[in-house]
Amino acid sequence: MCPICGSDKLFYDPRRGEIVCSVCGYVVQQNVVDEGPEWRAFDPDQRAKRARTGAPMTLMIHDKGLSTDIDWRDKDIHGNQITGMYRTKMRRLRMWQRRMRINDAAERNLAFALSELDRMAAQMRLPRRVKEVAASLYRKAVMKKLIRGRSIEGMVSAALYAACRMEGIPRTLDEIAAVSKVTKKEIGRSYRFLARGLNLNLRPTSPIEYVDRFGDALNVSARTKKRAKEILREAIKRGITSGKGPTGLAAAALYVASLLEGEKKTQREVAEVAHVTEVTVRNRYKELVEKLNINVPI
């Protein structure tokens, strides 16, 4: 904020290297260093050619991507195929590169766990930020020696489940178990152990967070999804959702909203999308209709 007039309307002047208040003109900060490149690029190819840095550091690789990597394609810098003696030489270099990147058992554990994490996240189509958070949680668990005596797959699945909740993209234990190599029970046990060990205080998942995903799977309009969210907000306000599963509530709210908006879906369709039973959808539907006094058209 501007120390003179208290305005938060500040703008950056790149030519002078100053941050200026647009209300009173006071120079809040001067001699600001521009950390961007000194060149300009007008398309991705030009940007790639002019860049003089490598890929950014990532937690998804056991050495954080700081070591060199030999490409698996047998091609030179011009895209021409490498043949004969040079191909054999490159394959030997690639083999030794793989061996040198992993120094001990801890790094081998981390490399396997992160590759498993990447596989699961790719199958679930999760964004990169979720993978990075899950990798960070797993690394912290390794540092605190929480992995010892537990399956790598179980702890990786638990870290991914926790990361999804932390980033507001919740996934159910059933969805995690579908792409994991361990059971739902094992993932739940590992998650509770991980949460205690890392002091993760995660709030309960809101049913509203599932509406958009379930609505897209049911192919309903934005109007129906908005109506379902309004129903859930009112239900939360009145305390109807307490002690109920969020997926069942989200499914029931979408079912009610589809009836109200004339995009009728069957209870079976909604239940299959939410991975709950038709009985659950029916029970949650009756509770919402009765306690919120909703007049559903027959």
ZAMARGU-4260 file (C-alpha; in steps of 0.2 Angstrom, whole numbers, plus 5000, padded with zeros to 4 digits):
<rodrens>
0) 5000/5000/5000 | 5005/5018/4997 | 5012/5025/5013 | 5006/5043/5009 | 4988/5041/5004
5) 4985/5022/5009 | 4979/5017/4991 | 4983/4999/4985 | 4982/5005/4967 | 5001/5003/4962
10) 5008/5000/4945 | 5026/4995/4940 | 5035/5006/4927 | 5048/4994/4919 | 5057/5008/4910
15) 5062/5017/4926 | 5062/5002/4937 | 5049/5010/4949 | 5033/5005/4958 | 5022/5020/4958
20) 5005/5025/4967 | 4993/5029/4953 | 4983/5040/4965 | 4995/5052/4972 | 5011/5048/4961
25) 5022/5043/4976 | 5037/5032/4971 | 5034/5017/4983 | 5050/5008/4977 | 5064/5012/4965
30) 5078/5003/4957 | 5068/4987/4956 | 5078/4973/4947 | 5069/4965/4932 | 5073/4946/4934
35) 5065/4942/4917 | 5076/4939/4901 | 5083/4953/4892 | 5076/4946/4875 | 5059/4945/4868
40) 5051/4930/4860 | 5035/4929/4849 | 5032/4911/4848 | 5036/4895/4858 | 5050/4889/4846
45) 5059/4906/4847 | 5057/4906/4866 | 5065/4888/4867 | 5080/4893/4855 | 5084/4909/4865
50) 5082/4902/4882 | 5099/4899/4891 | 5092/4889/4906 | 5086/4871/4908 | 5070/4864/4915
55) 5064/4871/4932 | 5067/4861/4948 | 5054/4849/4952 | 5050/4838/4967 | 5043/4824/4955
60) 5061/4818/4951 | 5071/4810/4965 | 5086/4822/4962 | 5074/4837/4959 | 5079/4837/4941
65) 5096/4845/4944 | 5107/4832/4936 | 5109/4829/4917 | 5099/4817/4907 | 5103/4808/4891
70) 5088/4808/4879 | 5082/4790/4875 | 5080/4795/4856 | 5096/4790/4846 | 5097/4807/4837
75) 5109/4821/4836 | 5106/4839/4839 | 5100/4841/4821 | 5087/4827/4822 | 5097/4815/4812
80) 5098/4797/4816 | 5114/4791/4825 | 5120/4774/4818 | 5134/4761/4821 | 5147/4764/4834
85) 5140/4780/4840 | 5123/4773/4844 | 5132/4759/4855 | 5142/4772/4864 | 5126/4783/4868
90) 5117/4767/4875 | 5132/4764/4886 | 5132/4782/4892 | 5114/4781/4895 | 5115/4765/4905
95) 5129/4773/4916 | 5119/4789/4918 | 5105/4779/4925 | 5116/4770/4937 | 5125/4786/4943
100) 5109/4796/4947 | 5104/4783/4961 | 5118/4782/4974 | 5109/4773/4989 | 5094/4763/4994
105) 5085/4779/5000 | 5087/4787/4983 | 5081/4771/4975 | 5066/4771/4986 | 5062/4789/4982
110) 5064/4786/4963 | 5052/4771/4963 | 5039/4780/4974 | 5039/4796/4963 | 5038/4786/4947
115) 5023/4777/4955 | 5015/4793/4960 | 5017/4800/4942 | 5009/4785/4935 | 4994/4786/4947
120) 4992/4805/4945 | 4992/4803/4926 | 4979/4789/4926 | 4968/4801/4937 | 4972/4816/4926
125) 4977/4826/4940 | 4986/4843/4938 | 5005/4846/4940 | 5002/4856/4957 | 4994/4841/4965
130) 5008/4830/4960 | 5021/4842/4967 | 5012/4843/4984 | 5010/4824/4985 | 5029/4822/4981
135) 5033/4835/4995 | 5022/4826/5007 | 5031/4809/5003 | 5048/4817/5004 | 5044/4824/5022
140) 5038/4807/5027 | 5055/4800/5021 | 5064/4813/5031 | 5054/4809/5047 | 5057/4790/5044
145) 5038/4787/5043 | 5040/4775/5028 | 5050/4762/5037 | 5040/4746/5039 | 5026/4752/5027
150) 5023/4748/5009 | 5029/4762/4997 | 5013/4760/4986 | 5002/4763/5002 | 5011/4779/5007
155) 5012/4786/4990 | 4993/4783/4988 | 4990/4791/5005 | 5001/4806/5000 | 4991/4808/4984
160) 4974/4807/4993 | 4980/4821/5005 | 4987/4832/4991 | 4970/4831/4982 | 4961/4837/4998
165) 4974/4851/5001 | 4973/4858/4983 | 4953/4857/4983 | 4952/4843/4970 | 4946/4829/4981
170) 4946/4811/4976 | 4938/4797/4985 | 4948/4783/4992 | 4939/4771/4980 | 4946/4782/4965
175) 4963/4781/4973 | 4962/4763/4976 | 4956/4760/4957 | 4973/4766/4951 | 4984/4760/4966
180) 4991/4743/4969 | 4985/4742/4987 | 4967/4741/4994 | 4956/4755/5000 | 4958/4749/5018
185) 4977/4750/5017 | 4976/4768/5009 | 4965/4774/5023 | 4977/4766/5036 | 4992/4774/5028
190) 4983/4791/5026 | 4979/4792/5045 | 4997/4787/5049 | 5004/4800/5037 | 4992/4814/5044
195) 4997/4810/5062 | 5016/4810/5058 | 5016/4826/5048 | 5002/4835/5058 | 4991/4837/5043
200) 4975/4846/5049 | 4964/4845/5034 | 4946/4851/5035 | 4932/4839/5030 | 4929/4838/5012
205) 4914/4849/5006 | 4901/4841/4995 | 4901/4857/4984 | 4918/4852/4978 | 4912/4837/4970
210) 4897/4845/4960 | 4907/4852/4945 | 4916/4835/4942 | 4900/4824/4944 | 4890/4837/4934
215) 4902/4836/4919 | 4901/4817/4920 | 4882/4818/4919 | 4883/4831/4905 | 4871/4843/4914
220) 4871/4862/4911 | 4880/4875/4921 | 4863/4881/4927 | 4859/4863/4935 | 4877/4863/4943
225) 4874/4880/4951 | 4857/4875/4957 | 4865/4860/4965 | 4878/4871/4974 | 4864/4882/4981
230) 4855/4867/4988 | 4870/4861/4996 | 4875/4878/5004 | 4857/4879/5011 | 4859/4861/5018
235) 4876/4865/5026 | 4869/4881/5033 | 4855/4871/5042 | 4866/4857/5048 | 4859/4844/5037
240) 4875/4838/5030 | 4883/4834/5047 | 4889/4816/5048 | 4884/4812/5029 | 4896/4807/5016
245) 4900/4821/5004 | 4899/4811/4988 | 4882/4805/4992 | 4876/4823/4996 | 4883/4830/4980
250) 4875/4816/4970 | 4858/4819/4978 | 4859/4838/4976 | 4863/4835/4957 | 4848/4823/4956
255) 4837/4836/4964 | 4844/4850/4953 | 4842/4840/4937 | 4823/4837/4941 | 4820/4856/4945
260) 4829/4862/4929 | 4821/4849/4918 | 4837/4839/4914 | 4830/4823/4923 | 4843/4810/4927
265) 4840/4793/4934 | 4846/4789/4952 | 4856/4775/4944 | 4865/4787/4932 | 4869/4798/4947
270) 4875/4784/4958 | 4887/4777/4945 | 4895/4794/4943 | 4897/4797/4962 | 4902/4779/4965
275) 4889/4777/4978 | 4873/4765/4979 | 4856/4770/4973 | 4850/4768/4991 | 4862/4782/4997
280) 4856/4794/4983 | 4838/4790/4987 | 4840/4793/5006 | 4850/4809/5004 | 4837/4815/4991
285) 4823/4812/5003 | 4832/4821/5017 | 4836/4836/5006 | 4818/4838/4999 | 4809/4836/5016
290) 4821/4847/5027 | 4823/4861/5014 | 4805/4860/5008 | 4809/4858/4990 | 4794/4855/4978
295) 4801/4843/4965 | 4790/4841/4949 | 4784/4823/4947
</rodrens>
